[in-house]
């Protein structure tokens, strides 16, 4: 009986540890999602202003 109680205690601790890891990962995902959304908005604003042009290696500049 004591062996089963030890196993249950170990499993409960493992579940708690995994739950904490999942919670931390969700917080990180939420934080990164907010950053991506912010960058997407910033890039959309830059594109609307027309100042966000990136010249690619094989692209001719607009004055040609």
C-alpha positions as CSV (number, residue, x, y, z in Angstrom):
1,X,0.0,0.0,0.0
2,X,2.8,2.4,0.8
3,X,4.4,1.7,-2.6
4,X,1.2,2.8,-4.3
5,X,1.0,5.9,-2.2
6,X,4.5,6.8,-3.2
7,X,3.7,6.2,-6.9
8,X,0.6,8.4,-6.7
9,X,2.6,11.1,-4.9
10,X,5.2,11.0,-7.7
11,X,2.6,11.1,-10.4
12,X,0.8,14.0,-8.8
13,X,4.1,15.9,-8.6
14,X,4.9,15.1,-12.2
15,X,1.5,16.3,-13.3
16,X,2.0,19.5,-11.3
17,X,5.4,20.1,-12.9
18,X,4.1,19.5,-16.4
19,X,1.1,21.8,-15.7
20,X,3.6,24.6,-14.7
21,X,5.6,24.0,-17.9
22,X,2.5,24.2,-20.0
23,X,1.4,27.4,-18.3
24,X,4.8,29.0,-18.8
25,X,4.7,28.0,-22.5
26,X,1.3,29.5,-22.9
27,X,2.4,32.7,-21.4
28,X,5.4,32.8,-23.8
29,X,3.1,32.0,-26.8
30,X,0.8,34.8,-25.7
31,X,3.7,37.3,-25.4
32,X,5.1,36.3,-28.7
33,X,1.7,36.5,-30.4
34,X,1.3,40.1,-29.1
35,X,4.8,41.0,-30.4
36,X,4.0,39.5,-33.9
37,X,0.7,41.4,-34.0
38,X,2.5,44.6,-33.0
39,X,5.1,44.1,-35.7
40,X,2.4,43.3,-38.3
41,X,0.6,46.5,-37.5
42,X,3.8,48.5,-37.6
43,X,4.8,47.0,-40.9
44,X,1.3,47.7,-42.3
45,X,1.5,51.4,-41.2
46,X,5.0,51.6,-42.8
47,X,3.7,50.1,-46.0
48,X,0.8,52.6,-46.1
49,X,3.2,55.5,-45.7
50,X,5.3,54.2,-48.6
51,X,8.5,54.3,-46.6
52,X,8.9,50.7,-46.0
53,X,10.4,49.6,-49.3
54,X,13.1,47.0,-49.1
55,X,15.3,46.8,-52.1
56,X,16.0,43.2,-53.1
57,X,19.3,42.1,-54.7
58,X,17.9,41.8,-58.2
59,X,15.4,44.6,-58.0
60,X,16.1,47.9,-59.8
61,X,15.8,51.1,-57.8
62,X,12.7,53.2,-58.7
63,X,14.8,55.9,-60.5
64,X,15.7,53.6,-63.4
